[in-house]
């Protein structure tokens, strides 16, 4: 989450790269050399530097996968190895399509998304 905070603040013009480093050192407790490397990678790499929401999208995907794991493995009894293998074999696709594939759901052309990933999982606890 620290990456999200410093990346958004930098791209919004609120922080300099040095302030991003200081944030990682003081708030996230990175060692200074690691924080400098993290910030340099985030802004020197043309791919990441032009995508201010990259870190946020990465975290959102992680939360979606965690919720799907909760539903299928923890609550549904799917073996963890089977889940992880299926995710890797499936390649890149929207998480609801991953879920449909793993559950063997039939999707029609007019299919509307229904799965509410993180919210539903949090409400069950």
QUITATA-V153078 format. One record per helix or strand of 2 or more residues. SS is the DSSP state (2 for helix, 1 for strand). FROM is the first residue (numbers start at 1). LEN is the number of residues. Records with the same first field share a line. If there is no record, write none. Layout:
SS->FROM-LEN  FROM-LEN
//
This chain:
2->2-10  17-10  32-13  46-4  54-21  80-11  95-9  117-8
//
